[in-house]
C-alpha cells in the first residue's frame, strides 16, 4: 500500500514538472547531462584504469626491489638452477609476493637470451600444471617483453593470450647497477577478465555519482532533493577515495612487512628516514619512533657531511657490501641496494639490505681453509696435480717436479699429461679404469724424466670439481727408492735362503757323507787288527786298495769342503790370468789317470796346445778335477772320457768333459747344480758322491762370468760343458 502511494506521488511530481517550458529545459538538461555523463564515464574509466595500473606497478616495484641482484646474476635460466641457494631464495620470495597480493595470479622472473624469453623462476608449486621450470621458453611472448630489456622501463601490457589464459602483465626490469643493463624482469599476471571487471566496477562506482547527479538535476526541479543528493554523493565519493587510499597503503605496508630483508624509505634531499619495515627495526635494534625522521647515516652507511655515496657522490649501489650500525654501536656487515621510487607522489630512495655476517664468517673460514690446503698442497712430499679432462695441467705442487727434473715453466708448457707417461699404453689403461670406476688407486705407472728415462710411481686419480669445473686430481708417489730397497731386500732374502741351504748342505755332508768314510776306515782297520794273523797277503793287498780308495774319496771330499767354505767366507782369492788351458788339463788328467787305468778307462785330451783362457788357475783346476773325477766314477770299465774345447764367441770358450758312462735321468738332471736338492749316488764300483763338487764347479765358473750345464741320456753317457773368457774384458 505504501509502495503504491510512493509510486503515485512520483508520477504526480513528474507530471507537474512536465510543462511545455519545463519540457524544453528538461530535454536540454537531459542532453547536457547525457553528454557530461559520457565524458565523465570516459574520464572515470581512464582515471580508474590509471589508478589500478599505478597501484599494481608500485606493488611490483616494491616486490622487485627486494630481489637480490647478486642472486639473480648467479642463475642461468637452466633446469640445474633449482639446486642452487639463489633459486630457492627467489622462489620463496615469489611465493610470498603472490600470497600477499591477492589479485595477482602469477609472480615470476624471466630473462632474455638470444632474442628469446626464458623463465628463471615462478611462484607455482613444482607439481602444479601451471609450473614453469627454469629454462622454459615463453613462446607466446609479446614484443614489449623483448623491448623491456632495451628500455629498462616498467610497464603494463594489454591483454595477452598464452597457454595459461588471457592476462594483463605488470613487468618491472631488474637492473645491474654496476652496468646499468637490464639482466632480468619481474612480472605479475592478473587475469584479464578480473582486471577489466575491477576497472568496470570502479567506473560503475564512479559513474554512479554521475547517475545520481543526473537524478539530482531532475529532482532539482522537485524542490531541493537534487542538491542534497549531490552533496551526499560527493561525501560518499570522498569516503570511498579515502577508503581506497587506506586500502592501497595497507597493501603497501603488508608487502613491506612481509619482505625478509631490511627496507628503508629515505628522503634524498634531507637524508631523513621516511619509513622502515619490521626487519629493519629488528636489525637496528631501536624503536621505530627513534628511527623514522632520523638521518639515515646514523644507522646505515656512516658518512661525513656532503659525502653520501648515493646523493652526494652519485654512486650506483646494487648488492654492495656496506655497514649497518646496530644497537650499542655494533657494526653489522650488510649487502645493500638503493633504487629510486615514486612513493605517494614523491621521488624517494628505497634501500633494502641483508645481513651477511654468516657469509663473511664463511668467507673467512673458506679463506683459512684454502690457505691450509695450499700449505699442505705445497709441502706434502707426494706430487699433486690437477688437470682438465683433456689432460692440460691447471695446478701442481713442487713435489710433482722433483722426480722428473722438470722446471715449473717446462711442466706448464706441456700440452697434455700423456706426454709424461713413459709408455702410452699405461695412459690408455688409466683412462679406461677412471671411466669404469671413476677413480684409480695406487696404480703402478712409469713416468718419463726430462732426460727420457723412466721412474716408478704409484698413481691415484679421482674426479673433483675445481673452480666449478670437473677436473682430474692426480697423486703421484715416487717409489724409485722404495723399488731399489725392495730389490736389495729381495736379493738379501735370496742370499739368506741360499746361505741357509748351504748351511744345511754343509751339515748334511758333515753328518752323513763325511762320517761314512770314517765308518769304513774304522770297520776295516778293526777287522784287520782283530784278524791280523789270519789275513793273507792277497787280502791285505785288497784291503790296502780299499783303504786307499776310501782315503782318496775322503781327501777329495775334504778338499771340496775346504774350497767351498773358502768361497763362502770370501777367503779364497780370485786372481785370473792368461794361461794355456791344455797344460792344466794335462796336469789334472795325470792326477786321475791311475784311478782311470784301474777301471780300464781311457782319457782323451782333444784340447789343442796353446789354447789360451783368462781365468784363475786354481779354480779351473778344481772344476776340471771334479768333472774328471765324476766322469771316472760314473763310467764303467773300458769306457772313454774325452775333453774338448770350442770357441763359443769372440769372448768365450766352451770346455766339455764327455764320457760313455751310465748317464743321468732327466729327473736327476733337473736337480743338478741346485743347493737345496740331494743328488748324491754311488759310482759304478760303489764310489760315494755328495753332489758338492758340482756346486763348487758352478760357483767357480760363474765367478768367471761363465755358465755350466749338462747333456745326458741314461745308458749312453753325459757331457758336462762350462764356459770361460778368452781374454780380459
Secondary structure, DSSP 8 states (H G I E B T S, - for coil): -HHHHHHHHHHHHHHHH--HHHHHHHHHHHHHHHHHHHHHHHHHHHHHHHHHHHHHHHHHHHHHHTS-HHHHHH--SSGGGGGSHHHHHHHHHHHHHHHHSTT-SEEEEEEEETTEEEEEEESS-TTSTT---TT-B-TT--HHHHHHHHH---EE---EEETTEEEEEEEEEEEETTTTEEEEEEEEEEEHHHHHHHHHHHHHHHHHHHHHHHHHHHHHSSTTHHHHHHHHHHHHHHHHHHHHHHHHHHHHHHHHHH-SSEEEEE-TTT-BEEEE-HHHHHHHTS-HHHHTTSBGGGTBS---TT--TTTTS----SSEEEEEE-GGG-EEEEEEEEEEEEETTEEEEEEEEEE-HHHHHHHHHHHHHHHHHHHHHHH-SSEEEEE-TTS-EEEE-THHHHTTT--HHHHHH-S-GGGGBSSHHHHHHHHHHHHHHSEEEEEEEEEE-TTS-EEEEEEEEEEEEETTEEEEEEEEEE-HHHHHHHHHHHHHHHHHHHHHHHHHHHHHIIIIIHHHHHHHHHHHHHHHHHTTTT--HHHHHHHHHHHHHHHHHHHHHHHHHHHHHHHHHT-S----EEEEHHHHHHHHHHHHHHHHHHTT-EEEE---TT-EEEE-HHHHHHHHHHHHHHHHHTS-TT-EEEEEEEE-SSSEEEEEEEE-SS---HHHHTTTT-TTS------TTS----SHHHHHHHHHHHHTT--EEEEEETTTEEEEEEEEESS--
